Amino acid sequence: MKKFLSLKRAAALCLAVCMIAGLLAGCGGGSSSDTSDGGAAAEVDTSTLTVALTSEPDYLSTCDHDSLMGVQMNLLTYNGLMRIDMETLEPVCDLAESYTQDSDTEWTFTLKQGVKFHNGDDFTADDVVASIEYAQTFPASTTYTGAIASVEAVDPYTVKITTASPTPNLLYDLAYHYNFILPKSLIESGNDFSANPVGTGPYKLAEWNKGNTITFEAFDEYFDEARKASIPTLEFAIIPEGSTRTMSLESGEVDFVYSVASSDIERLQSTEGISVTDVVSVENFFLYLNCVTTDFADENLRKAIAYGINREDIVAGALNGFGTPSYSCVSMGYAESTDENAYTYDPELAQQYLDAWGGDPSTVSLDIICSNDTKTAIATIIQAELAELGINVNIEETDDATYQAAMRTTDLTSAIVSWSPANAMTYVQRFHSDRRNQTPACLTDETMDAMVEEMNVTMDDAARSEMITDIIAYANEICPFVPIYQVNYYRAYNSALQNVVCSATGYVDFCTMSWS
C-alpha cells in the first residue's frame, strides 16, 4: 500500500512545479519529463492500483447524491439489474440474467443465481423489491424511479416490474445508481450505506480516511468472472491541485490520474512510461442559475449572460485549448443533439436582452461557486466578460461537499455544473419540474413539462427521437442555464496498466484493469 503526500510534501511539490514552469518558460524549453531515475517507469506494486482524484465523494451510498464521483464509487461496490456498457453506452444485463418486455408497462427480469452480497447474504428477488422501494423514498430519485408503479418477487429469482405508463427508458433507469441493489436485511436494519456500502460489486470498502484516501479491496466472491477485479487493492488519493497530481504520477506515488490538469496534458503525453487517453465526452459544462429566488428567473437576463460569454476564450484561457465550446443546452454527440436556437458570442445581442430585462445590471450579483481550480479559472474569465455588460461576478471557491450541499438548496446564486448521462432521453428529463427534487432552484416551465411527459410515454423510437430534438431546441429557446463547453476526458496512467476503459460519460472501469 502506497504512502501518500503529506500537506507539506504537496506544498513543496506545488512550489517546485511552479519553479520548473517558470524555468521552462524562460528558456523556451520543451515540456517532457525524464523518468530515468524512477518515476512511472519504475517497478510498481502490482497488488495495488492508486488513483489520484481531484475531490472525494460526499457519500458512498446510492440514494443521497447525484455526483459523478459518488457514482464512480457506487460502480465499485454495487450492481443494478442492468448496467451501462462503458464503451457502447447501451444498457446490458448485470444482476439480471435476462428480461422480457411483456407489454408497454410490464417487464419480467430473470435474476442471476449464486450471487453474494459483501456481508454474505444471498441475492434474491426480495432484495430487488426492497431496494427499488427504498430508492422511491428519496425524492431526488423521482426521475429514475417515479415511473415504477410496482415491483414484485414472482419467485426467488424472478422479478416483475410494472410501470404506471409506457416507459421506454426503463432499462437505462435501472442501470442508474438510485436503483442499485442493496441487501434487504440491511435496509430493514437501517444500515448507513455511506459508512458501510454493502452491495454485490467487484470491490468492497476497506477504509475511508476522509479528506485523504478511500481504499477498496477486491471481493473474492464476485459473481461475474469476466469482470472480476484482478488488482487486489484499489486506493483513491485526494489531491486537489492539478500539478501535484501530475508530479505524483511521474514519481510513481500514484498510478492513475482521474482528471489531468489541462496545463499538463502535453507534458504527460510526451513522458516515457505514461499513457494518456483522450475520450470525446458527452459531458456538458454549464453555468447553473438560480431561477427561483434571484433575478435570473427572468429569461432575458439569462440570455444576456448566454450571449455575453465568449466560450472560445474560456476554452483557450481556462482549458489550454483542451475542450470544445458548447452553445446548446444538451451536449453534441447524441443522435438527437441539435444547435437550433443555440447561443453564440454576441455582445450586441447580449445588450439587447439586458435592455429587455429592464433592470440595472450593477444591482445583479452573480455569485458563482466553484469546487475545483478549473471551474475557478472558467469563472474568472466569465467575471471579466460579464463586467463588459456591467454585471458583477463574485467567485466562491469551496470544497465538493459544500458545493453539493449548496446545489440542494435555493440559497445559492449560480454554480459551474456538468451533466453526462448515457443517452439524450435521460439528459432532457432534467428540464422537467421533477428536477427540483434534486436541484430546487432550477427553472421549471409548463410547456417543457408537457413535452417531456409526452416523450416519456412514447414507445416508438423514431417518434421519440424527434421529440427529444424538439425538447433540446425548446430548452435553448428558454435558456434554463448557460452552456459553456464540452469536455474531452484526459486520463493519465502508468503504461504498465492494461485494459483501461474510460467512458464518454465520465466513468472509468477500474475492475477490468490489470497490470501487465
N, C-alpha and C positions, 0 to 999 in steps of 0.2 A: 504494500500500500504506500503510495507516494506521500511525501510531506509537502504541504502547500506553503505558499509565500506568506510570511508574516507581513503585518502592515508596514513595518519599517523596510522590509525587503521589497515590498511592492512599491513603496515610495521611491526607494533608491533606483529601482528599475525604470520607473516613470521618468525620473530625473535623467537617468542615463540615456534613455531613448530620445529625450528632447535634445540632449547634447549631441548625440550622434546625428540626429536630423539636421541640426544646425551646421555641423561639420560638413555633412554631405551637400547641403545647400550651398555652403561657402566654396566648396571645392568643385562643385558641379559633377560629383561622382555618381556612380550607379547606386541602386537600392538593394542589390542582392546581399545575402548574408552568408558567412562562412561557417560551416558546421563541422569543420575538420577536427576541432578539438572536442567533439562530443555532440551534444545537442540532439536534434531529431533523428540524426542518422546513427546515434549510439545505440547500444544494446538496450532493449526495453523489457520491462516486466510484463510478460505476456499473460499473466494471470489477472491483470487489471487494465481497464480502459479508463483513462482520466479525461474528463471533458470540461473545458472552460466555458462557463456561462456568464452572460452579462449581468443577469439578475436571477434570483431564485423565485420559485412559485410561492404564492400565498398559501396554497392548500395542496395536499396530496390526495384529497378526496375527490369524488366525481361530480358532485352537485353544487358546490359552493363557489364556483368560479366559471369564467369563460375566457381564460387567458391561454395564449399559445404555449407558454412554458408549463402551465399547470396540466394542459392536455398531454404535452410531451411526457411528463412524469406518469400520467394515467396510463399511457400506452405501454409502460413498462410493467405495471402491476395488475392491470385489469384487462378483461376482454369483453366484447359485446357479442350478441348473436351474430352480428355482421361486423366487418372491419373495412376500412377504405384501403385498397391496394395503393401503396405509396408511389408506384410507377404509373399506373393507369388512371388513378383517382376514381375507380369504379368500386362499388360495394361488392364484397365477396364474403362467403361464409366463414365464420370464425368459431364461436361455440355452437352454432347451428351446423348440423351435418348437411342439411338440405332444407328447402322450403317450397311451398306451393302457394300460388295465389288462387284461392277458391272462388272469389268473386271480387268485385271492386272494393269491397270493405272487409273481406275475410282472408286471413293468411294463416297457414299452418307451418310450423317450424319443427323439424325433427332434430333433436339435440345429440351432440356427441356424447358417448358414454365413456366412463372411466376417467373423467376429468376431476381433478382435485383442486380445492382451494388451498391457499397457503397455510391455513390453520388445520388442514387435514379433513375438512368436511368434503363430502361427495357433492358434486354439482348435479342438480336435478331441475326439473321444470318448476318446482316450488321456489327455487332461488330466482328464476326469471320473473315469475309473478311478483314476488316480494320486491325485487329490485326496481321494476318499472313502476309499480305502485308507490314505492318510496320516492323515486325521482319525481313523480307527479305532485308530491307535497311541496316541492320547491318552485315558487312562482317563476324563477328565471328559466326553468326547463320548458316553459309552455311551448316554445317554437318546436321542440323536438318530442314532446310527449302529449301535447294537447289534442292531437287527432286520435289518440288511442282511447276508445270507449271502454274496452275491457281486455283483459289478458287472463287466459285460463289454462291451467295444467290439465290436459286431456289424460295424460298418464305420466309416469316419471320422466319420460324422455320425449314428450310431445307437448307443444305449446300452441294454443290458438289465440291470435290477436285479431280483434275486431275494431275497426275504426269507425268513427261517427259518420264519416263521409268518405268518398273515394280519396285515397292518399297516395299519389304516385311517388312521393318522396320518402315513403316509409323505410325502405332499406337503408337509405342514407341516414335517416333519423336514428335508426337502431345502431348505426355504427358510430354515433356521436357519443361523447363521454358521459352525458347525462344518463344514457341507457346502458352503461357498462354494468356487468352483473356482479353482485355482492352476495355473500353468504346470508341466507335468510336468518340463520341463528344470530348473527352479529347485528343485523338490522333490528331484530326484536330485542336484543340486549342493550341497544343504544350505543354501540361501538362508535368511537370517534375515528372515522375513516381517514381523516387527515393525519392524525398521530399514528394510526395503526391501519395502513391501507391494505387490507386483506382482499385479494382477488384471486384470479386464476392465472395471472400474467407470467411472462417469462422471467421476471425478476421480482424479488420481494425486498422490502425496505430493511436495511440493516441499521442505519443510523442517520439522523438528521441533526447536524450541528448547525443550527440556524445562523445565517449570515456568513457561513464558511463553506461547509460541504454537505452534500447528500450522498449517501452510499447505499448501493443496492447489491444484493447477492443473487446469483442465478438460482432459479427454482428448479431443483433436480427432477421434480415430478411433473414438469410442464407437459401438457398433453400433445402439443404439435411438434413432432420430431423435426420437421423441416424448418421450423422457426425457433427451435430451442436455442437458448443463449449458449454460445461457445466460449465466451470470456467470463470467468467466474465472478469477477468483481467489477462493478461499474460505479465510478465516482464522479460527481459533479462538483467542480470548484467554482465558487462565486468570485469572479474577477471583473468588476465593473469597468475598469479602464482598458480601452482597446489596445494600446501599445503594450501594456503589461501582459495581456492575453497572448499577444504575438510573441513577446520575448519568452514567455513561459513555454510556448510550443517549440521555439527554437532551442531552448535549453534542455528540452526533454522533460520538464516538470509536468506538462500536460501533453496528451496525445492527440487531442481533437479540440479545435476552437469552433464553437457553435456559430458565433457571429464575428466575422473578421472585420476589423476597422477598415473603412474604405481607403484610408491613407496607407494601409499596409498590404493591400491586395497584390499589387505588382511586386512588392518586395518578397512576399511569400511565394508567389508564382515562380520566382527565379531562384528559390532556395533549394539546394540539393537536399533530398531526404524528406521533403514536404510536398504534399499534393494539395491542390485547391480545386474544389468543384464549383462550377458556375451553373446554377439552376435557374432557368427562367420561371418566375413565380406567377401566381395569380393573386399575390398579396398586394392590396391597395392601401397605401398610407393616406390618411386624410385628416383634416382639421375638424374635429368633432366640436359642435357648438351647442350650448345650452339654449334650446328653443322654447323653454317653458318660463323661466324666471328672469330672462335678460332681454335686451333689445334685439337679440338675434332671432327672436320669434318672428321678426319681420323679414319676409323673403327678399325684399330689395336690399336690405343691409347685408344679408348673406351673399347675395350675388355680387354686391360691390366688392366684397372680400375675394370672392372666387375669381373675378376678373382683374383684381388688383395684385394678384400674386404671380410672379414670373417663375414658373416651375423649372424652366431651363436653368435659371440662376441657382435654384435650390439644388438641383442635381449636380451642377458643376461645382458649387461652393461648399455644400454640406456633404456631398457623397463622392466627391472627386470624379464625377462622371459615371459612377457605377450605379446607374438607375435609369428609369425611363419616366419622363414627365407624364402625369396622369391627368386627363381632362374630363373623364367620365366618373360618375359615382360608383360604377362597378368596373372592376379591372378588365382589361382586354385579355383575351386568351380563351374565354369560354365561347362555345358555338353561338351563344345568344348575345354576346357583347356588342355594344354599339356606342358610337360617339355622337349620336344625334342629340342636339341641344347642349353639347359639352361646352366647357369653358376654356377660352384661350386667354392669353395675357393681353388685356386691352384697357389701359388706364383711362381712356376717354369714356368707354362704356362703364367702367367701374364708377367714374364720377357721376355719370347719368343715373345709375342705380342709387348712388349715395344721395343725389338730389331728390330722387323719387321717394326715398325713405323719409327725407324731410327733417331729420334731426341734426344736431350739432355733433360732428364726428369727434370733437375734442372731449365730449362727455362719454364717449364709448370706452369702456375699459375691457380690453381683450386680454384676459389673464390665461396664459397657456401653461398647463402643467406638463412637464417632460420627465420621463422615467429613465432616460439614458443620454449619453453625450451626443449621439446622432440626432435625437429629437431636439435637443437643446440647440444644436447647430442649425437645424431647419428653422426653429422658432426665431432664432436670431436674424436670419435673412428675412423671414416674414415680418419681423419687427421693423426692419429698415424699409421694406417696400410699402407697408401699410402706413408708415409715417408720411409718405407722399400724399396719402388721402386724408391726413390729419387724424388718423386713428392711433391711439396709444396702445402699445402691446407690452405687457409685462410677462416675464418668463419666470416660472417657478420650477426649480429642479427638485425632484422628490424621489424617494425610493419606490420600488414597484408596488409594495404593499399599500403605501399611502395613495399611490396613483390609482390602483384598482379599487380601493375603498371610495375614493372621490367619484369614480365613474358610476358608482351605485347610488348617487345622491343627485339632488338638483342644486347643490351648493356650488359646484364648480362652474366656471365660465366656458372653458374650452380645454381641449387636450389633443395631442397628436396620437392618433389611434390607427390600428391596422386590422384588416379582416381578410381571411383567406380560406373560405370553405371549399370543399371538393367540387361543388357544382354551382351553377348560376342560380338555380332554384333556391338553394339554401341561402345564397347571398341576398337575393332580393327580399326574402322573408324578413330581413332586418328592418325593412321600411314599414312593416306593419306596426300598428299601435301596440301589439303584444310585446314589442321590443322594450317598451317602457318597464316591463317587469325586470329587465336586466340593466338597462340604462335609462333611468327615469326622466332625464332631461332631453331625450331625443324628440325630433319632430314627429307629429302624427298628422295624418291627412285622410279625410273620409274617402276621397277618390282612390287614393293609394290602397287603403284598406280593402275596398271593393275589388280592385284589380288583383291584389294578392290572394284574396279569398277565392276568387274565380279560378285563378291559376292552380291553387292548392287542390281543387277537386276535379281538375281536367286530366283525364287519363290518356287522351290522345297525345302522343309525343310531339307531333308536328304542330298541332294547335297550341300546346303548352309552350313550346319554344317561341312561337310568335308572341304569345302573351308576355313571356319573360323579357323579350326585346322591347316591347311596348312599355313595360314597367320601368326598365332602365332609362328609356327616353323620357318618361314622365318624371322619374327621380331627378334627372338632370334639369328638367324644367323647373322643379320646385326647390332644388338645391337644399336637401336636408343636411348636408355637410359639404365641406370643400375638399375635393380630391387634390392630392399633392404629387405623389409619384408611385410608380410600381417598381418593386424591388427585384433585383436578382439576388439569389442567396449564394453567398460565398462561404463555404465551409472549408477549413484548412485542417490537415491532419497528417500524422506520421505516415509516410508512404508504405510502411510495412503493414498497414491496415488494409484489409481487402473486404469485398462485398459491402461497400459503403453505398447506401441508398438514401438519397435526400429527396424529399417530396416537394412538388411545386406548391404545396400548401404550407410548407414551413417545417414539417416534422422530419426527424431522422430515425431510420430503422436501426436502432442500436443492437437489437437482439440478433440480427443477421450478420453482424460484423465479426471478423476473426483476424487473428494475427497470422501473417504469412510465415 
